[in-house]
Amino acid sequence: MEVPRGPGVGVQLDRDQLARAHEVYKKCGMRRRDDAHTMRLVEPSWQPALY
């Protein structure tokens, strides 16, 4: 894999797709991530690490 020579990481965003994804996000109502809930779906006894 060749490293890009210019600024950025060589990725171009599809602004139309980004706008559609943003509209979906605004309509879905989810505003907080709950990774603990998602992890418990896979591993019911999972507990987050306490730091």
VOBA-924643 format. One record per residue: residue number from 1; residue in three letters; x, y, z of N, C-alpha, C, O in turn. Coordinates in nm, 4 decimals, always signed. Example, Ala and Ser with C-alpha at 12.3 -4.5 7.8 and 13.67 -1.06 7.14 Angstrom:
     i    aa       n_px       n_py       n_pz      ca_px      ca_py      ca_pz       c_px       c_py       c_pz       o_px       o_py       o_pz
     1   Ala    +1.3190    -0.5690    +0.7800    +1.2300    -0.4500    +0.7800    +1.3200    -0.3300    +0.7800    +1.4236    -0.3319    +0.8465
     2   Ser    +1.2850    -0.2250    +0.7080    +1.3670    -0.1060    +0.7140    +1.2900    +0.0030    +0.7870    +1.3409    +0.1138    +0.8039
END
This chain:
     i    aa       n_px       n_py       n_pz      ca_px      ca_py      ca_pz       c_px       c_py       c_pz       o_px       o_py       o_pz
     1   Met    +0.0849    -0.1174    +0.0000    +0.0000    +0.0000    +0.0000    +0.0890    +0.1231    +0.0000    +0.1793    +0.1358    +0.0827
     2   Glu    +0.0634    +0.2107    -0.0905    +0.1437    +0.3321    -0.1003    +0.0885    +0.4395    -0.0063    -0.0325    +0.4596    +0.0033
     3   Val    +0.1796    +0.5077    +0.0624    +0.1420    +0.6157    +0.1537    +0.1115    +0.7409    +0.0711    +0.1904    +0.7760    -0.0167
     4   Pro    -0.0003    +0.8089    +0.0965    -0.0330    +0.9305    +0.0220    +0.0750    +1.0370    +0.0393    +0.1323    +1.0508    +0.1474
     5   Arg    +0.1022    +1.1111    -0.0659    +0.2053    +1.2150    -0.0604    +0.1485    +1.3497    -0.0164    +0.2228    +1.4354    +0.0312
     6   Gly    +0.0192    +1.3689    -0.0317    -0.0433    +1.4953    +0.0050    -0.1059    +1.4882    +0.1435    -0.0893    +1.3897    +0.2155
     7   Pro    -0.1781    +1.5936    +0.1800    -0.2440    +1.5948    +0.3106    -0.3557    +1.4906    +0.3179    -0.4138    +1.4533    +0.2160
     8   Gly    -0.3841    +1.4452    +0.4370    -0.4904    +1.3481    +0.4589    -0.4403    +1.2052    +0.4500    -0.3199    +1.1805    +0.4445
     9   Val    -0.5336    +1.1119    +0.4487    -0.4984    +0.9705    +0.4452    -0.5392    +0.9048    +0.3131    -0.5412    +0.7822    +0.3024
    10   Gly    -0.5710    +0.9852    +0.2147    -0.6039    +0.9307    +0.0842    -0.7478    +0.8835    +0.0707    -0.7784    +0.8037    -0.0179
    11   Val    -0.8363    +0.9312    +0.1568    -0.9772    +0.8926    +0.1528    -1.0601    +1.0119    +0.1071    -1.0391    +1.1242    +0.1530
    12   Gln    -1.1534    +0.9872    +0.0173    -1.2423    +1.0944    -0.0261    -1.3829    +1.0635    +0.0244    -1.4345    +0.9539    +0.0024
    13   Leu    -1.4439    +1.1591    +0.0913    -1.5788    +1.1403    +0.1432    -1.6819    +1.1621    +0.0342    -1.6681    +1.2508    -0.0500
    14   Asp    -1.7847    +1.0802    +0.0371    -1.9010    +1.0999    -0.0497    -1.9952    +1.1891    +0.0307    -2.0656    +1.1404    +0.1191
    15   Arg    -1.9973    +1.3171    +0.0014    -2.0749    +1.4147    +0.0796    -2.2256    +1.3852    +0.0765    -2.2952    +1.4117    +0.1745
    16   Asp    -2.2760    +1.3314    -0.0333    -2.4181    +1.2954    -0.0396    -2.4495    +1.1820    +0.0568    -2.5498    +1.1869    +0.1280
    17   Gln    -2.3648    +1.0802    +0.0596    -2.3839    +0.9691    +0.1530    -2.3715    +1.0173    +0.2974    -2.4473    +0.9739    +0.3841
    18   Leu    -2.2770    +1.1058    +0.3230    -2.2586    +1.1610    +0.4566    -2.3833    +1.2378    +0.5001    -2.4268    +1.2255    +0.6146
    19   Ala    -2.4405    +1.3162    +0.4105    -2.5616    +1.3918    +0.4417    -2.6787    +1.2971    +0.4706    -2.7575    +1.3218    +0.5619
    20   Arg    -2.6900    +1.1890    +0.3928    -2.7969    +1.0908    +0.4172    -2.7776    +1.0228    +0.5526    -2.8740    +1.0031    +0.6266
    21   Ala    -2.6542    +0.9873    +0.5848    -2.6255    +0.9240    +0.7139    -2.6579    +1.0193    +0.8290    -2.7078    +0.9765    +0.9331
    22   His    -2.6300    +1.1464    +0.8106    -2.6605    +1.2456    +0.9137    -2.8116    +1.2566    +0.9363    -2.8567    +1.2683    +1.0503
    23   Glu    -2.8888    +1.2529    +0.8289    -3.0348    +1.2578    +0.8414    -3.0866    +1.1355    +0.9169    -3.1752    +1.1476    +1.0016
    24   Val    -3.0320    +1.0188    +0.8864    -3.0717    +0.8966    +0.9573    -3.0393    +0.9110    +1.1055    -3.1204    +0.8751    +1.1908
    25   Tyr    -2.9207    +0.9637    +1.1364    -2.8801    +0.9833    +1.2760    -2.9773    +1.0780    +1.3479    -3.0185    +1.0511    +1.4607
    26   Lys    -3.0132    +1.1876    +1.2828    -3.1039    +1.2832    +1.3462    -3.2407    +1.2216    +1.3732    -3.3049    +1.2558    +1.4725
    27   Lys    -3.2860    +1.1322    +1.2872    -3.4182    +1.0712    +1.3016    -3.4205    +0.9541    +1.3995    -3.5263    +0.9218    +1.4535
    28   Cys    -3.3058    +0.8897    +1.4236    -3.3056    +0.7658    +1.5020    -3.3273    +0.7890    +1.6513    -3.3735    +0.6983    +1.7205
    29   Gly    -3.2953    +0.9082    +1.7029    -3.3183    +0.9374    +1.8441    -3.2074    +0.8929    +1.9372    -3.2093    +0.9298    +2.0546
    30   Met    -3.1107    +0.8152    +1.8904    -3.0015    +0.7690    +1.9766    -2.8987    +0.8814    +1.9934    -2.8466    +0.9334    +1.8947
    31   Arg    -2.8704    +0.9179    +2.1160    -2.7748    +1.0262    +2.1402    -2.6573    +0.9856    +2.2278    -2.5567    +1.0562    +2.2339
    32   Arg    -2.6697    +0.8722    +2.2954    -2.5600    +0.8247    +2.3792    -2.5224    +0.6832    +2.3379    -2.6087    +0.6004    +2.3088
    33   Arg    -2.3923    +0.6569    +2.3359    -2.3466    +0.5209    +2.3114    -2.3598    +0.4407    +2.4393    -2.3366    +0.4928    +2.5484
    34   Asp    -2.3964    +0.3163    +2.4269    -2.4008    +0.2266    +2.5414    -2.3306    +0.0973    +2.5014    -2.3947    -0.0038    +2.4726
    35   Asp    -2.1980    +0.1026    +2.5002    -2.1203    -0.0137    +2.4600    -2.1379    -0.1296    +2.5572    -2.1300    -0.2458    +2.5174
    36   Ala    -2.1619    -0.0984    +2.6852    -2.1809    -0.2048    +2.7839    -2.3032    -0.2890    +2.7468    -2.2987    -0.4118    +2.7541
    37   His    -2.4111    -0.2236    +2.7073    -2.5318    -0.2970    +2.6661    -2.5006    -0.3866    +2.5464    -2.5400    -0.5032    +2.5434
    38   Thr    -2.4310    -0.3326    +2.4496    -2.3981    -0.4097    +2.3296    -2.3092    -0.5285    +2.3643    -2.3309    -0.6387    +2.3138
    39   Met    -2.2102    -0.5077    +2.4493    -2.1223    -0.6173    +2.4898    -2.1998    -0.7267    +2.5628    -2.1715    -0.8452    +2.5448
    40   Arg    -2.2971    -0.6880    +2.6449    -2.3754    -0.7875    +2.7193    -2.4646    -0.8709    +2.6275    -2.5053    -0.9810    +2.6647
    41   Leu    -2.4950    -0.8206    +2.5100    -2.5702    -0.9013    +2.4141    -2.4866    -1.0204    +2.3684    -2.5398    -1.1274    +2.3390
    42   Val    -2.3547    -1.0003    +2.3630    -2.2627    -1.1055    +2.3204    -2.2182    -1.1893    +2.4401    -2.2126    -1.3121    +2.4329
    43   Glu    -2.1865    -1.1208    +2.5504    -2.1358    -1.1864    +2.6712    -2.2142    -1.1323    +2.7908    -2.1781    -1.0284    +2.8460
    44   Pro    -2.3215    -1.2017    +2.8315    -2.4116    -1.1493    +2.9350    -2.3447    -1.1095    +3.0666    -2.3962    -1.0221    +3.1363
    45   Ser    -2.2337    -1.1694    +3.1023    -2.1692    -1.1363    +3.2315    -2.0638    -1.0260    +3.2182    -1.9967    -0.9933    +3.3160
    46   Trp    -2.0484    -0.9684    +3.0993    -1.9446    -0.8666    +3.0776    -1.9689    -0.7433    +3.1627    -2.0819    -0.6958    +3.1742
    47   Gln    -1.8618    -0.6916    +3.2224    -1.8656    -0.5682    +3.3014    -1.7556    -0.4753    +3.2516    -1.6460    -0.5217    +3.2200
    48   Pro    -1.7821    -0.3464    +3.2441    -1.6771    -0.2529    +3.2004    -1.5645    -0.2466    +3.3014    -1.5863    -0.2643    +3.4213
    49   Ala    -1.4433    -0.2213    +3.2525    -1.3272    -0.2064    +3.3418    -1.3388    -0.0768    +3.4191    -1.3817    +0.0249    +3.3646
    50   Leu    -1.3015    -0.0799    +3.5435    -1.3012    +0.0408    +3.6273    -1.1601    +0.0960    +3.6305    -1.0664    +0.0262    +3.6694
    51   Tyr    -1.1450    +0.2178    +3.5909    -1.0121    +0.2809    +3.5889    -0.9991    +0.3791    +3.7001    -0.8944    +0.4422    +3.7148
END
